[in-house]
Amino acid sequence: MFEYEEHIVKELLDSSERFRQLYQQHADLKIQVREAEIGIHQLDDLALSRLKRRKLLAKDKMAHMMQRYHRETA
């Protein structure tokens, strides 16, 4: 995730509690989605879709924070 801007991710992980929370939330949701997809946890399509939306929302929020950081440090 965000491999192309790894330096910004590292900076925000060091400096922003909110970014760290979103990063961890995204990682946790990624695991839950993967486990549901391979059958470790049984979820119906609606529940899986909700997990995926929450994961995407966390990623979108991180992306916005990264864009703001990039603008402020440019």
N, C-alpha and C positions, 0 to 999 in steps of 0.2 A: 504494500500500500504506500503510495506517494514516494516510490523509489527515486523518481526524477528530482525530488526536492528534499532529499534525506537530511541535508544540513538544516533546513528550516524545521523539520520534524524534531530533530535533536534539540535545537534551540528552544522550541516551544515545550518540549517535554521537560527541559530543565527549568524553564521560567514560568510556566503557566499550569496552575493546579487544574483549571477547567479543561485544558487540552489533555492533561494526563488522565483525567476522569473519562473524557470522551474516547481517548485512545484505548483505555482498558475496557470500557463498555463495548467498543467495536470488536476488540479481540475476543471478549467473552461471547458476544453474539455470533461471531464468526464460528466459534467452536460449537455453539448450540445449533446453528444452521447446519453445519457439516454433520454433526451427530444425528440430526433429524433426517438428513438426506440419505445417510447410509444405514439408517434403521436402528440406531442405538436407542433413540428416543422416538416414540410413536407420537406424531403430531398430525392433525388433519391439515388439509391444504390451507385453510384459513389461518390457523395458528402459525404455520410455517411462513405464510405470506406476511403476517404481522412481524415475525422475527426479522425477516429480510428487510422490511420497511424500517424497523428500528435501527438495524445495522446500517442501512443506507443513510438514514437521518444523522446518525453519529458521524459517519464519514463526511457528509455534506457540511456539517457544522465545523469539523476539523478543517476542511478545505477553505471555508470562509475565514477561519482564523488565520490560516496560512496566507491567504491572499492579503488580508489586512496587515499581517506582519511584513509581507513582501513590500507592500505600498509604503509602510511606515519606515522601513529601513533602506529603501531605494534612494 
